[in-house]
Amino acid sequence: TLGTQTDYRDGEAQTDPYSPEYIVHSGSVPEILALATLTWGRGLPAGQAEMEIIDRIREKRAWEAALPPMDSPSNIAKRLKMMEDMERKEWAYREEEIDKLQRVQLELFKKMLQRREENQNELDAMRLYNQWQNHQKAKEEKIRKIQHDCALMLRKLIAKRKNLMGKLERRDIIKEYNDFSSQTYAPLSRIGFFPDNNSDYYAVKNFYLNTFAGLCELEKSVPDSVSLLKIKAPKPKCTITKTGYIKKSGRLDAVLAQVHQ
């Protein structure tokens, strides 16, 4: 229906209204020609501002029609006075339009300044947050270094306390191998031993598996019986007994073959 089509149509797909050709008779000035500068999307459909412009054009046409003719000095003076009043009215209207435009520009300028200030505040906040993060990282790194130095000094003090008299102690190999928590069984990485550094040392590295030439040589060494398969054809079933009779399964196969043919 018309109402449903109007409510649910796609407005963006609508084309511009059709503007047909027109002919103006000599001596006539149609009112619609005063709005020839208005086009669809630029003044049309007419809003409040366009209606005010149309009213002003009508008032000006009525004022032009009411001007006295220039046939006497009194009419000329009256015409000049009316033209001066209209000129003042036009200037007042222009000043009001300029004030409106300035107010709109001022509001727009205020919004731009506010948006720029908000963006600048966001940038300042982000910069301060980054600086705070950098200071926090430097602080944590400094605390970590202090804790590491403290642990190192404690280990040195403990080692010195064990040997107060400064006597040299020989290495007791039997004691080390008897204690499963000693450096022999569980060395510490802080003394320079890293058990995972040479983990690939125990990996199996075979010439025949890691190189193409080794694979070719390994393939040549494999006997042919592995790569060449021998398939024996199955023997046909014997359906006839030694006495010359056909078995039941043989009779059934013969019937099936006959039906198939």
N, C-alpha and C positions, 0 to 999 in steps of 0.2 A: 504494500500500500504506500501511498505518497508520504504519510507521516513517518512510517518506519524507515523508508528509504532516505528521508531527509535526516533522521536522527543518526543512522548508522552508516552513512556514506563516508568515503575517505575524502576529507576536504583537501588534502595535499594533491590529490590526483585531478582536481578540477582545473580546467583551463581558464584563461582570462575571458571576461565577458566580450561578446562580439560588438565591435564598433562599426556600424555601416557607414557608407559614404553619404555625404549630405551636400545640398546646394543652397546657397544663401541668395535670396532675391536682392536686387539692387535697391538701396534705400532703406533696408531693414537690418537691424542689429539684434539678433536673438539673444536672449539672456543666457542661454546655455553656452554660448561661445565664450563667455567670461570665465567659464570653468574648464576651458580646453586644456589648460596646463595640468589638470588633475588626471591621474591615470590610476589604474588598478594597482593597489599596493602602495601608491604614493598620493594619498589624499582620498582615495576611494576604497571601500565604502566610506561615506562622509561621516566624520565624528563631530565633536563639539567645536573644535577649532575651525573645521571647514564650514560648519553652519554659521559661525560668527562672520567668516569671510563673505559668505553669500549674503548675509544680512547687510553687511557694510556696502557691498556692491549695489544692492537694491536701494539702500539709503542714498548712495552717491548718484544713482540714476534718477531717483526722485528729486534730489537737490539740483541736478543739472536741468531737469525739466522745469523746475520752479524758478530758474534764473530769469530775471527780467531782460527784455531785449535791449540792445544798445541803440535806441532810437532817440534818446533825449539825455541831457546832462544829469538829470535826477536819477534816471534808470541806470546810467553808467556808474554814478556814485554808489547807488544801492547795490549794483552788481559787484563793484570792487569791495564793498564792505562785507558782502556775503562770501566772497572768495577769500578775504582775509580771515574771516571766522572759520571757514572750512579748512584753511591752511593751518590755523592754530589747533583746530581739532585733530587734523592729521598728524601734526607734530606731537601733540599730547599722546595720541595713540601710538606713534612710533616710540616715544620715550617709555610708555608703559610696556610695549613689547620688548624693548631693550632691557628694562628692569627685570621682566620675567626671564629673559634669556640669561641675564647675569646671575639671577638667583639660582636657576638650574645649573649653570656652570659652577657656581659657588658650592652647591650641594654635591655636585660631582667631584669637585676638587677636594672637598672635605672627606668624601668617601675614599678617594684615592690616597689622601694623606693617612687616613685611618688604616687602610689596608697596608700601606707601606710601613707604618709604625708597627702593625701586628707582625708583618714579615720580619722586620728588623728585630722585634722582641723574640721571635722564634729563633732567629739566627744567633742572637746573643745568648739565649738559654741553651741552645745546642753547643755553642762555643764554651760556655761555662761548664756544661756537663762533660764535655770532652776533656777540658783541663782538670776537672775534678777526678775523672777516671785515670788520667795520666798520673796525677799526684797519688791516687790510691795504689796504682801499680808500682810506682817508685817506692812508696811506703812499704808495701808488702815485700818487694824485693829486698829492701833494706832490712826488714825484720827477719826474712829468711836467711840473709847473709849473717846477721848477728847470731841467730840460732845455730847456724852451721859452725861459726867460729867458736861459739860457746861449747858445743859438743866436742869439737876438736881439742880445745884446751882442757876439757874435763878428761878426755881419753889420755892426753899427755900427763896430766896430774896423777891419774890412776896408775899409769905405767911407771912414773917416777916413784910413787908411793910403794909399789911392789919391790922396788930395788932401792931402798933407802941408803944402804951401806955402799952402793956403787959396785957391788960384786958382779962379776960376769957369770952367767948361768949357761951351762951347756944345753944343747937341744936333747930332749929325752924322746927318742923316736918311738920307743915302746909305749910310752904314755900317750903320745899323739895318736898312734894306731889303735890303742885300746879305748880311747875316748872318741865316740862317733860324732860328737859335736865339735871336734877340733878343726883346725884349718886344713887338715889333710882330707877329711871327708866333706866338710862344708865350708869351703873358702868364702870369704866375704868380698863383695865387689869394691868396698871402700879401701881395700889394701891393694887394689890394682888387678884383681882377677875377675874376669868376666866369662863365665862358662859358655855363654851363647855366641861368643864371637866366632869360634871355630866349629860351629855346629855342622857345617857342610863337610868337615873333614871325615866324618863317618859315613857320608853318603856313598853309595856304590857307584863307581864310575867305570863302565865297561866299554871297551872299544867296539864290541860287536853290537851294542845297543844304542850308542850315542852318535855313531858316524854312519854315513851312507855306505862307505866302502866296507865297514864291518857288517852291515846288514846284508850286503851282496854276498860277502864271503860266508856268512851264516846260512844264507839261502842255498848256496852251492853245496854246503856240507849236509843239508837235509836230504835224506834218501827220496827217491822218486815215489816210493810207496805211500809217502805222506801226502804229497801234492796230487798224484794221479790216482784217482779212485777207480776201482774196478767193480762194476755192477754186473752181477750174474742175472741173466734173464730167468724168470721163474719157469719151471717145467709145467707143461700142460697137464691138466688133471685127467686122470684115466677114468673114463666113464663106463668102460666095457670090462667085464670080469673075464677071468681066464676061461670060463665055460662058454663065453660068447653072449652072455646076457647083458643088457644095458641097465645100469643102475637107475634108481628112482630119481636122483639129482640130475643124471644125464638126460633122462626122458623129459624132465622139467625144463632143462636148458634148451633141448631141441624144440619143445613146444613154444618157448619164449622167442627163440630165433625165428620160427615160422610165423608167429604173430607179428614180430617186428618187420619181417619182409612184406 
